[in-house]
């Protein structure tokens, strides 16, 4: 079997095991070596994190998710106040709840369950959901370029 850039990872993995050695051009991808990538003007080199760093990244991403969800729920909470004061009907409140579930709640769930925890933490710091002092220094250094990119992206979007 010949390896091509369009080969599936299963084919690559099968060939590596059969041949006993990975072709040089696939070695870094198979071993998870850091590859320089650029995002906007930022050079983002992804390094492998230790188990404890991954655990910390997941915990920080979970905290960012909770904070972002809390912020979104505050808007919905104000509608409950309006409903109690008879400013909106129960039907309007039910529709708002449905829209919340179909919209922001689903988007947040999708983002926080499918995106890389390192990216989520960088995005959370960039959006100021997490403060830099909450992120351990080694992780902060590793994510510095991505944090800068996220800050610029969200500042441009909010401007």
HELIX and SHEET records of a PDB file:
HELIX    1   1 UNK A    9  UNK A   19  1                                  11    
HELIX    2   2 UNK A   24  UNK A   31  1                                   8    
HELIX    3   3 UNK A   51  UNK A   84  1                                  34    
HELIX    4   4 UNK A   90  UNK A  100  1                                  11    
HELIX    5   5 UNK A  101  UNK A  105  3                                   5    
HELIX    6   6 UNK A  106  UNK A  114  1                                   9    
HELIX    7   7 UNK A  117  UNK A  126  1                                  10    
HELIX    8   8 UNK A  132  UNK A  134  5                                   3    
HELIX    9   9 UNK A  137  UNK A  142  1                                   6    
HELIX   10  10 UNK A  144  UNK A  158  1                                  15    
SHEET    1   A 2 UNK A  36  UNK A  39  0                                        
SHEET    2   A 2 UNK A  42  UNK A  45 -1                                        
END                                                                             
